[in-house]
Amino acid sequence: MTSQGDSRIISNARIERRAQLWIRAYPRRWRQDRGEELLGLVVDLAGREARRLGATAALDLVRGGWGTRWREHPPLHTWLLYRLLDRRIPEAYRSWALDDIDGFWYPIRRSMFFLASYPAFLYALNVVDPWGPVPPAWHEPAWHYLVWAILMAVFLLIALPEVGRNPARHKHVAPRAGEPWVEGALVGWDVPRHRVEARSVLTWALPLLGIAGAASVVTSCLAPKVLLAKDVTFTPWNPDMVGGFELVVAPMVGLRVVAVGALVVALGLGVLGAALAGRRLDRFLGKRPAQPYRALRPISGTGKARVLFGIVIVGTLVWLEVSGRLVLGPSVLLGSVALLLLPGVVVALVVTRGSDDADLAAADVWRIVTRGRLPAVDPPAWGLRPLPAAQVPDARNGAVHG
């Protein structure tokens, strides 16, 4: 009897996990409000003897989710004005707008017109030159412009994920003067200041710095070319040049010792800095002030994507320099910085994991290690939060908003 009950529990958990995947077809805020209820309904409808979620049920969830998205989506002309001209969204579609603004792909969506039109414009200008015929050798293949657009999109997602989100929330979601104030409306308010957990950041920074440091050692030992400065003296065919230097590509030969030596020096300085960082953390961690206006969160998906993107960049540099397509240099510079920081990150990670402080943020560790001072108390941030029912009358009188 017990084994049958355990088997049923395992089957229900498996069905629930599969249903959570397909329920992502529904809008985000809809899932937050009614997702648990829908999950329970799916498990109940699957039956006591079900071992997995059937294809029909999964298709129904996807169809229902996309149908809900379509019903909440603004009309085409409203969507175009919002997307292309940043026209304020009507009140009926503010829930949709908030999901759109909070979404992972928002930086690309808000720049989609530029990302699509600018490469096409460059390609047309390259093929049909309005100022005269373009030599065939100057023509760039069409896929070059597609690669440019993809790289720009990746840059927006990785480097500028939060740019424009908060102003967009205030413009499109928060009610303005004269509009009805209701319970749950998102209004401008003091909200907790979000900080990233120290352990989470340090855990993800460690492999990035370790890989960058190891890659720089590999390239220093295997790269065949380096950029050197060569003296330039007076020449009869150029009487104006009396001296100076020019950069030339040369074989590594004995210069590997210089590159490896720079990395060793960086690592040695990093070890000294790590010892100082350890002493400062031991001294100040237990004396940090309380942070009543702070909310901690683990590293975001965008932060993890940045780490993975950095690893890809390091691997690309190793391949370019070892194959001779690029002279030795960028990887040594990045590797020196990585080896300078790596020992300190290791020490900070060990200390923070052994600490009982539950509200330790990465910003606290950085301030203590680099400045040797206690972190300041974070003031509240300005953002949007739901309006409580008890404060609706005050909000109508302008006591809350703005």
The 8 nearest C-alpha neighbors of each residue, nearest first, counted from 0:
[[1, 3, 2, 4, 5, 6, 7, 8],
 [0, 2, 4, 3, 5, 6, 7, 8],
 [1, 3, 5, 4, 0, 6, 7, 8],
 [2, 4, 6, 0, 1, 5, 7, 8],
 [5, 3, 1, 7, 6, 2, 8, 0],
 [4, 6, 2, 8, 7, 3, 1, 9],
 [5, 7, 3, 9, 4, 8, 2, 10],
 [6, 8, 10, 4, 5, 9, 11, 3],
 [9, 7, 5, 11, 6, 10, 12, 4],
 [8, 10, 12, 6, 7, 11, 13, 5],
 [9, 11, 7, 13, 50, 12, 8, 6],
 [12, 10, 14, 8, 13, 9, 15, 7],
 [11, 13, 15, 9, 10, 14, 8, 16],
 [12, 14, 10, 16, 11, 15, 9, 17],
 [15, 13, 11, 17, 51, 52, 12, 16],
 [14, 16, 18, 12, 13, 17, 11, 19],
 [17, 15, 19, 13, 18, 14, 12, 20],
 [16, 18, 14, 20, 19, 15, 13, 52],
 [17, 19, 15, 21, 20, 16, 22, 14],
 [20, 18, 22, 16, 17, 21, 15, 23],
 [19, 21, 17, 18, 22, 23, 16, 24],
 [20, 22, 18, 23, 19, 24, 61, 60],
 [23, 21, 19, 24, 20, 25, 18, 60],
 [22, 24, 25, 21, 20, 19, 26, 27],
 [23, 25, 64, 22, 61, 65, 21, 26],
 [24, 26, 64, 23, 22, 65, 30, 27],
 [27, 25, 29, 28, 68, 30, 24, 64],
 [28, 26, 30, 29, 98, 31, 25, 23],
 [27, 29, 31, 30, 26, 32, 98, 94],
 [30, 28, 32, 26, 27, 31, 33, 25],
 [31, 29, 34, 27, 28, 33, 32, 26],
 [30, 32, 28, 29, 34, 33, 27, 35],
 [31, 33, 29, 30, 34, 28, 35, 36],
 [34, 32, 36, 30, 35, 31, 29, 37],
 [33, 35, 30, 37, 36, 31, 32, 38],
 [36, 34, 38, 37, 33, 39, 30, 31],
 [35, 37, 39, 33, 34, 38, 40, 32],
 [36, 38, 40, 34, 39, 35, 41, 33],
 [39, 37, 35, 41, 40, 36, 34, 42],
 [38, 40, 42, 36, 37, 41, 43, 35],
 [39, 41, 37, 43, 38, 42, 44, 36],
 [40, 42, 38, 44, 43, 39, 45, 37],
 [43, 41, 45, 39, 40, 44, 38, 11],
 [44, 42, 40, 45, 41, 46, 39, 47],
 [43, 45, 41, 46, 42, 40, 39, 47],
 [46, 44, 42, 43, 49, 41, 47, 52],
 [47, 45, 44, 49, 48, 43, 42, 41],
 [46, 48, 49, 7, 45, 43, 11, 42],
 [47, 49, 46, 50, 7, 45, 10, 11],
 [50, 48, 46, 47, 51, 45, 10, 52],
 [49, 51, 10, 48, 52, 14, 11, 13],
 [52, 50, 14, 49, 53, 13, 10, 17],
 [51, 53, 14, 56, 54, 17, 57, 45],
 [54, 52, 56, 55, 51, 57, 45, 58],
 [53, 55, 57, 56, 58, 52, 59, 51],
 [54, 56, 58, 53, 57, 59, 52, 60],
 [57, 55, 59, 53, 58, 54, 60, 52],
 [56, 58, 54, 60, 59, 55, 21, 61],
 [59, 57, 55, 61, 60, 56, 62, 54],
 [60, 58, 56, 62, 57, 61, 63, 55],
 [61, 59, 63, 57, 58, 62, 64, 22],
 [62, 60, 64, 58, 24, 63, 59, 21],
 [61, 63, 59, 65, 60, 64, 66, 58],
 [62, 64, 66, 60, 61, 65, 59, 67],
 [65, 63, 25, 24, 61, 67, 66, 62],
 [64, 66, 68, 67, 62, 63, 24, 69],
 [65, 67, 63, 69, 64, 68, 62, 70],
 [68, 66, 64, 70, 65, 69, 63, 71],
 [67, 69, 65, 71, 66, 70, 72, 26],
 [70, 68, 66, 72, 67, 71, 65, 73],
 [69, 71, 67, 68, 72, 66, 73, 65],
 [72, 70, 68, 69, 95, 67, 73, 92],
 [71, 73, 69, 70, 68, 95, 74, 92],
 [74, 72, 78, 77, 92, 71, 75, 95],
 [75, 73, 77, 76, 78, 72, 79, 71],
 [74, 76, 78, 77, 79, 73, 80, 72],
 [75, 77, 79, 78, 74, 80, 73, 81],
 [78, 76, 80, 74, 79, 75, 73, 81],
 [77, 79, 81, 75, 76, 80, 73, 82],
 [80, 78, 82, 76, 81, 77, 83, 75],
 [81, 79, 84, 77, 86, 83, 78, 82],
 [82, 80, 85, 86, 78, 79, 84, 83],
 [81, 83, 79, 85, 80, 78, 84, 109],
 [82, 84, 80, 79, 85, 81, 112, 109],
 [83, 85, 80, 86, 81, 82, 79, 87],
 [86, 84, 81, 82, 83, 80, 87, 88],
 [87, 85, 81, 80, 84, 88, 82, 83],
 [88, 86, 171, 85, 81, 89, 170, 80],
 [87, 89, 171, 86, 81, 90, 92, 93],
 [90, 88, 91, 92, 87, 93, 171, 77],
 [89, 91, 93, 92, 88, 172, 174, 171],
 [90, 92, 89, 93, 94, 88, 73, 71],
 [93, 91, 95, 90, 94, 89, 73, 96],
 [94, 92, 96, 95, 90, 172, 91, 97],
 [95, 93, 97, 96, 92, 98, 28, 172],
 [94, 96, 98, 92, 93, 97, 99, 71],
 [97, 95, 93, 99, 94, 98, 100, 92],
 [96, 98, 100, 94, 99, 95, 93, 101],
 [99, 97, 95, 101, 96, 100, 102, 27],
 [98, 100, 96, 102, 97, 101, 95, 105],
 [101, 99, 97, 102, 98, 105, 96, 164],
 [102, 100, 98, 99, 97, 103, 105, 164],
 [101, 103, 99, 105, 100, 104, 98, 97],
 [102, 104, 105, 101, 106, 156, 160, 301],
 [105, 103, 102, 107, 106, 108, 156, 99],
 [104, 106, 108, 107, 102, 103, 100, 109],
 [107, 105, 109, 108, 104, 155, 160, 156],
 [108, 106, 110, 105, 109, 104, 111, 152],
 [107, 109, 105, 111, 110, 106, 104, 82],
 [108, 110, 106, 107, 111, 105, 82, 112],
 [111, 109, 107, 113, 108, 112, 114, 106],
 [110, 112, 108, 114, 113, 107, 109, 115],
 [113, 111, 115, 114, 110, 116, 83, 109],
 [114, 112, 116, 110, 115, 111, 117, 118],
 [113, 115, 111, 112, 148, 116, 117, 110],
 [116, 114, 112, 113, 111, 117, 118, 119],
 [115, 117, 119, 113, 118, 112, 114, 120],
 [116, 118, 120, 119, 113, 115, 114, 121],
 [119, 117, 121, 144, 120, 116, 122, 115],
 [118, 120, 122, 116, 117, 121, 123, 115],
 [119, 121, 117, 123, 118, 122, 116, 124],
 [122, 120, 124, 118, 119, 123, 125, 117],
 [121, 123, 125, 119, 124, 120, 118, 126],
 [124, 122, 120, 126, 125, 121, 127, 119],
 [125, 123, 121, 127, 128, 122, 126, 120],
 [126, 124, 122, 123, 127, 128, 121, 138],
 [125, 127, 123, 124, 122, 128, 138, 133],
 [128, 126, 124, 123, 125, 129, 133, 132],
 [127, 129, 124, 130, 131, 132, 125, 133],
 [130, 128, 131, 127, 124, 132, 133, 125],
 [131, 129, 128, 132, 133, 127, 124, 125],
 [130, 132, 128, 129, 133, 127, 134, 126],
 [133, 131, 128, 134, 130, 127, 129, 126],
 [132, 134, 128, 135, 131, 137, 126, 125],
 [135, 133, 136, 137, 132, 138, 126, 131],
 [136, 134, 137, 138, 133, 126, 139, 132],
 [137, 135, 134, 138, 139, 133, 140, 125],
 [138, 136, 135, 134, 139, 133, 125, 126],
 [137, 139, 135, 136, 125, 140, 126, 134],
 [138, 140, 137, 141, 143, 125, 122, 136],
 [141, 139, 142, 143, 138, 144, 122, 145],
 [140, 142, 143, 144, 139, 122, 145, 119],
 [141, 143, 145, 144, 140, 146, 139, 147],
 [144, 142, 146, 141, 145, 140, 147, 139],
 [143, 145, 147, 118, 142, 146, 141, 148],
 [144, 146, 142, 148, 147, 143, 149, 141],
 [145, 147, 149, 143, 144, 148, 150, 142],
 [148, 146, 144, 150, 145, 149, 151, 143],
 [147, 149, 151, 145, 146, 150, 114, 152],
 [150, 148, 152, 146, 151, 147, 153, 145],
 [151, 149, 153, 147, 152, 148, 154, 146],
 [150, 152, 154, 148, 149, 153, 147, 155],
 [151, 153, 149, 155, 154, 150, 107, 148],
 [154, 152, 150, 156, 155, 151, 157, 149],
 [153, 155, 151, 157, 152, 158, 156, 150],
 [154, 156, 159, 152, 153, 158, 157, 106],
 [157, 155, 160, 153, 154, 159, 158, 106],
 [156, 158, 154, 305, 155, 153, 159, 160],
 [157, 159, 154, 155, 156, 160, 305, 153],
 [160, 158, 155, 162, 161, 156, 157, 154],
 [159, 161, 156, 162, 158, 157, 106, 155],
 [162, 160, 164, 159, 163, 165, 106, 158],
 [163, 161, 159, 164, 160, 106, 165, 166],
 [162, 164, 166, 165, 167, 161, 106, 160],
 [163, 165, 167, 161, 166, 162, 100, 168],
 [164, 166, 168, 167, 163, 169, 382, 161],
 [167, 165, 169, 168, 163, 164, 170, 171],
 [168, 166, 170, 164, 165, 169, 171, 163],
 [169, 167, 165, 172, 166, 171, 170, 164],
 [168, 170, 173, 166, 167, 172, 171, 165],
 [171, 169, 167, 168, 172, 166, 173, 87],
 [170, 172, 87, 168, 88, 167, 169, 173],
 [173, 171, 168, 93, 169, 170, 174, 97],
 [172, 174, 169, 186, 185, 171, 170, 175],
 [175, 173, 178, 172, 186, 176, 180, 185],
 [174, 176, 178, 177, 173, 179, 400, 170],
 [177, 175, 178, 174, 397, 395, 179, 400],
 [176, 178, 175, 179, 174, 395, 180, 397],
 [177, 179, 176, 175, 174, 180, 395, 90],
 [180, 178, 181, 177, 174, 395, 176, 175],
 [181, 179, 395, 391, 178, 184, 182, 394],
 [182, 180, 184, 183, 391, 179, 386, 388],
 [181, 183, 388, 386, 387, 184, 391, 180],
 [182, 184, 385, 386, 181, 185, 387, 388],
 [185, 183, 385, 386, 182, 181, 186, 180],
 [186, 184, 385, 384, 173, 383, 386, 183],
 [187, 185, 383, 173, 384, 400, 188, 184],
 [188, 186, 383, 400, 382, 401, 381, 384],
 [187, 189, 382, 383, 381, 190, 186, 384],
 [188, 190, 381, 380, 379, 382, 191, 187],
 [189, 191, 380, 379, 382, 381, 188, 192],
 [192, 190, 292, 293, 379, 294, 380, 193],
 [191, 193, 293, 380, 379, 294, 292, 190],
 [194, 192, 294, 295, 293, 191, 195, 296],
 [193, 195, 295, 360, 294, 296, 192, 196],
 [194, 196, 296, 297, 360, 295, 298, 361],
 [197, 195, 360, 297, 199, 198, 361, 296],
 [196, 361, 198, 360, 200, 199, 359, 201],
 [199, 197, 201, 200, 196, 202, 348, 351],
 [198, 200, 202, 196, 197, 201, 297, 298],
 [201, 199, 197, 203, 202, 198, 204, 298],
 [200, 202, 204, 198, 203, 199, 348, 205],
 [203, 201, 199, 200, 205, 204, 198, 348],
 [202, 204, 200, 201, 205, 206, 199, 207],
 [203, 205, 201, 207, 202, 206, 200, 208],
 [204, 206, 208, 203, 207, 202, 209, 201],
 [207, 205, 209, 208, 204, 210, 203, 202],
 [208, 206, 204, 210, 209, 205, 211, 310],
 [207, 209, 337, 211, 205, 210, 206, 341],
 [208, 210, 206, 212, 211, 207, 205, 213],
 [209, 211, 213, 207, 212, 208, 214, 206],
 [212, 210, 208, 214, 334, 209, 213, 313],
 [211, 213, 334, 209, 215, 214, 338, 210],
 [212, 214, 210, 216, 215, 211, 209, 217],
 [213, 215, 217, 211, 216, 212, 210, 218],
 [214, 216, 334, 331, 218, 330, 212, 217],
 [217, 215, 219, 213, 214, 218, 220, 212],
 [218, 216, 214, 220, 215, 219, 221, 213],
 [219, 217, 221, 222, 215, 220, 216, 321],
 [218, 220, 216, 217, 221, 258, 222, 255],
 [219, 221, 217, 218, 222, 255, 216, 259],
 [222, 220, 218, 321, 219, 217, 223, 320],
 [221, 223, 321, 218, 320, 219, 224, 327],
 [224, 222, 251, 250, 323, 221, 321, 225],
 [225, 223, 250, 326, 251, 249, 222, 327],
 [224, 226, 326, 327, 249, 248, 251, 250],
 [227, 225, 248, 247, 249, 326, 246, 224],
 [228, 226, 247, 246, 248, 229, 225, 249],
 [227, 229, 246, 245, 244, 247, 230, 226],
 [228, 230, 244, 245, 246, 227, 231, 247],
 [231, 229, 244, 243, 232, 245, 228, 242],
 [232, 230, 244, 243, 242, 229, 245, 233],
 [231, 233, 242, 241, 234, 230, 243, 240],
 [234, 232, 241, 240, 242, 238, 235, 231],
 [233, 235, 237, 236, 238, 232, 240, 241],
 [236, 234, 237, 238, 233, 239, 240, 232],
 [237, 235, 234, 238, 233, 239, 240, 241],
 [236, 238, 234, 235, 239, 240, 233, 241],
 [237, 239, 240, 235, 236, 234, 233, 241],
 [238, 240, 237, 241, 233, 234, 236, 242],
 [241, 239, 238, 233, 242, 237, 232, 234],
 [242, 240, 233, 232, 239, 238, 243, 234],
 [243, 241, 232, 231, 240, 233, 244, 230],
 [242, 244, 231, 230, 232, 245, 241, 240],
 [245, 243, 230, 231, 229, 228, 246, 242],
 [244, 246, 229, 228, 247, 230, 231, 243],
 [245, 247, 228, 227, 229, 226, 244, 248],
 [248, 246, 227, 226, 249, 228, 245, 229],
 [247, 249, 226, 225, 227, 224, 246, 250],
 [248, 250, 225, 224, 226, 247, 251, 227],
 [251, 249, 224, 252, 223, 225, 248, 254],
 [250, 252, 254, 224, 223, 225, 253, 255],
 [251, 253, 254, 250, 255, 223, 249, 224],
 [254, 252, 255, 251, 256, 257, 250, 258],
 [253, 255, 257, 251, 256, 252, 258, 225],
 [256, 254, 258, 257, 253, 219, 259, 220],
 [255, 257, 259, 254, 258, 260, 253, 219],
 [256, 258, 260, 254, 255, 259, 261, 253],
 [259, 257, 255, 261, 260, 256, 219, 262],
 [260, 258, 262, 256, 261, 257, 255, 219],
 [259, 261, 263, 257, 262, 258, 256, 264],
 [262, 260, 264, 258, 259, 263, 257, 265],
 [261, 263, 265, 259, 335, 260, 264, 266],
 [262, 264, 260, 266, 265, 261, 267, 259],
 [263, 265, 267, 261, 262, 266, 260, 268],
 [266, 264, 262, 339, 268, 335, 263, 267],
 [265, 267, 269, 338, 263, 339, 264, 268],
 [268, 266, 264, 270, 269, 265, 263, 271],
 [269, 267, 271, 265, 270, 266, 272, 264],
 [268, 270, 339, 266, 272, 267, 271, 342],
 [271, 269, 273, 267, 272, 268, 342, 266],
 [272, 270, 268, 274, 273, 269, 267, 275],
 [271, 273, 269, 275, 270, 274, 276, 268],
 [274, 272, 343, 276, 270, 275, 271, 342],
 [275, 273, 277, 271, 276, 272, 270, 278],
 [274, 276, 272, 278, 273, 277, 279, 271],
 [277, 275, 273, 368, 279, 274, 278, 272],
 [278, 276, 274, 280, 275, 279, 273, 281],
 [279, 277, 281, 275, 276, 280, 282, 274],
 [278, 280, 282, 276, 281, 277, 283, 371],
 [281, 279, 277, 282, 283, 284, 278, 276],
 [282, 280, 278, 279, 283, 284, 277, 285],
 [281, 283, 279, 280, 284, 278, 285, 286],
 [282, 284, 286, 280, 285, 281, 279, 373],
 [285, 283, 280, 286, 287, 281, 282, 356],
 [284, 286, 283, 287, 282, 281, 356, 280],
 [287, 285, 283, 284, 288, 373, 282, 289],
 [286, 288, 285, 284, 373, 283, 289, 374],
 [289, 287, 290, 286, 376, 375, 374, 373],
 [290, 288, 291, 287, 376, 358, 292, 293],
 [289, 291, 293, 292, 376, 288, 377, 358],
 [292, 290, 293, 289, 377, 376, 191, 294],
 [293, 291, 191, 379, 290, 192, 378, 377],
 [292, 294, 192, 191, 290, 291, 193, 295],
 [293, 295, 193, 191, 192, 194, 296, 292],
 [296, 294, 194, 195, 193, 196, 293, 358],
 [295, 297, 195, 196, 194, 298, 294, 193],
 [298, 296, 196, 195, 199, 299, 295, 200],
 [297, 299, 199, 195, 302, 200, 296, 300],
 [300, 298, 302, 301, 297, 303, 296, 195],
 [299, 301, 303, 302, 304, 298, 305, 103],
 [300, 302, 304, 299, 303, 305, 157, 160],
 [303, 301, 305, 299, 304, 300, 298, 306],
 [302, 304, 300, 306, 305, 301, 307, 299],
 [303, 305, 301, 307, 302, 306, 308, 300],
 [304, 306, 308, 302, 303, 307, 157, 309],
 [305, 307, 309, 303, 304, 308, 207, 310],
 [308, 306, 310, 304, 309, 305, 311, 303],
 [309, 307, 305, 311, 310, 306, 304, 312],
 [308, 310, 312, 306, 311, 307, 305, 313],
 [309, 311, 307, 313, 308, 312, 207, 314],
 [310, 312, 308, 314, 309, 313, 315, 307],
 [313, 311, 309, 315, 310, 314, 316, 308],
 [314, 312, 310, 316, 315, 311, 211, 309],
 [315, 313, 311, 317, 316, 312, 310, 318],
 [314, 316, 312, 318, 313, 317, 311, 319],
 [317, 315, 319, 313, 318, 314, 320, 330],
 [318, 316, 314, 320, 315, 319, 321, 218],
 [317, 319, 315, 321, 316, 320, 322, 314],
 [320, 318, 324, 316, 325, 322, 317, 321],
 [319, 321, 325, 323, 317, 322, 222, 318],
 [320, 322, 222, 318, 323, 221, 319, 317],
 [323, 321, 319, 320, 324, 318, 222, 325],
 [322, 324, 320, 325, 321, 223, 319, 224],
 [323, 325, 319, 322, 320, 326, 321, 318],
 [326, 324, 320, 319, 323, 327, 224, 322],
 [325, 327, 225, 224, 320, 226, 328, 323],
 [328, 326, 225, 320, 224, 222, 325, 329],
 [327, 329, 331, 330, 332, 326, 225, 226],
 [330, 328, 332, 331, 333, 327, 316, 326],
 [329, 331, 333, 215, 332, 328, 334, 316],
 [332, 330, 334, 215, 328, 329, 333, 335],
 [331, 333, 329, 335, 330, 334, 328, 336],
 [334, 332, 330, 336, 335, 331, 337, 329],
 [333, 335, 212, 331, 337, 215, 211, 336],
 [336, 334, 338, 332, 262, 337, 265, 333],
 [335, 337, 339, 333, 334, 338, 340, 332],
 [338, 336, 208, 334, 340, 339, 335, 212],
 [339, 337, 266, 341, 335, 340, 212, 336],
 [338, 340, 269, 336, 265, 266, 337, 341],
 [341, 339, 337, 338, 343, 342, 269, 344],
 [340, 342, 338, 344, 343, 337, 339, 208],
 [343, 341, 345, 273, 344, 270, 269, 340],
 [342, 344, 273, 346, 345, 341, 340, 347],
 [343, 345, 347, 341, 342, 346, 348, 340],
 [344, 346, 342, 348, 343, 347, 349, 341],
 [345, 347, 343, 349, 348, 344, 350, 277],
 [348, 346, 344, 350, 349, 345, 351, 343],
 [347, 349, 345, 351, 346, 350, 201, 344],
 [350, 348, 346, 352, 347, 351, 345, 353],
 [349, 351, 347, 353, 348, 352, 346, 354],
 [352, 350, 354, 348, 353, 349, 347, 198],
 [353, 351, 349, 354, 350, 348, 198, 355],
 [352, 354, 350, 351, 349, 355, 348, 356],
 [353, 355, 351, 352, 356, 350, 357, 284],
 [354, 356, 357, 353, 352, 351, 358, 359],
 [357, 355, 354, 358, 359, 285, 351, 284],
 [356, 358, 359, 355, 354, 360, 196, 295],
 [359, 357, 356, 360, 295, 196, 290, 294],
 [358, 360, 357, 356, 197, 196, 363, 361],
 [361, 359, 196, 197, 363, 362, 195, 194],
 [360, 197, 362, 364, 363, 196, 195, 365],
 [361, 363, 365, 360, 364, 366, 194, 197],
 [364, 362, 360, 366, 361, 365, 374, 367],
 [363, 365, 361, 367, 362, 366, 368, 360],
 [366, 364, 362, 368, 363, 367, 369, 361],
 [367, 365, 363, 369, 370, 364, 368, 374],
 [366, 368, 371, 372, 364, 365, 370, 369],
 [367, 369, 276, 365, 366, 371, 370, 364],
 [370, 368, 366, 367, 365, 371, 276, 372],
 [371, 369, 372, 366, 367, 368, 365, 373],
 [370, 372, 367, 368, 369, 279, 366, 373],
 [373, 371, 367, 370, 374, 366, 283, 368],
 [372, 374, 367, 287, 283, 375, 371, 366],
 [375, 373, 363, 366, 372, 376, 287, 367],
 [374, 376, 377, 373, 288, 287, 363, 290],
 [377, 375, 290, 378, 288, 374, 289, 292],
 [376, 378, 375, 292, 290, 379, 293, 192],
 [377, 379, 292, 376, 380, 192, 293, 191],
 [380, 378, 292, 191, 192, 190, 189, 377],
 [379, 381, 192, 190, 189, 191, 382, 378],
 [382, 380, 189, 188, 190, 379, 187, 383],
 [381, 383, 187, 188, 190, 189, 380, 384],
 [384, 382, 187, 186, 185, 188, 385, 381],
 [383, 385, 185, 186, 386, 188, 382, 187],
 [386, 384, 183, 185, 184, 387, 186, 383],
 [385, 387, 183, 184, 182, 185, 384, 186],
 [388, 386, 389, 182, 390, 183, 385, 391],
 [387, 389, 182, 391, 390, 386, 181, 183],
 [390, 388, 387, 391, 392, 182, 393, 386],
 [391, 389, 393, 388, 392, 387, 394, 386],
 [390, 392, 394, 388, 393, 389, 395, 180],
 [393, 391, 395, 394, 390, 396, 389, 180],
 [394, 392, 396, 398, 390, 395, 391, 397],
 [393, 395, 399, 397, 391, 398, 396, 392],
 [396, 394, 392, 397, 393, 180, 391, 398],
 [397, 395, 393, 394, 398, 392, 399, 391],
 [396, 398, 394, 395, 399, 400, 393, 401],
 [399, 397, 394, 393, 396, 400, 395, 401],
 [400, 398, 394, 397, 393, 401, 188, 187],
 [399, 401, 187, 397, 186, 394, 398, 188],
 [400, 187, 399, 397, 188, 398, 186, 175]]
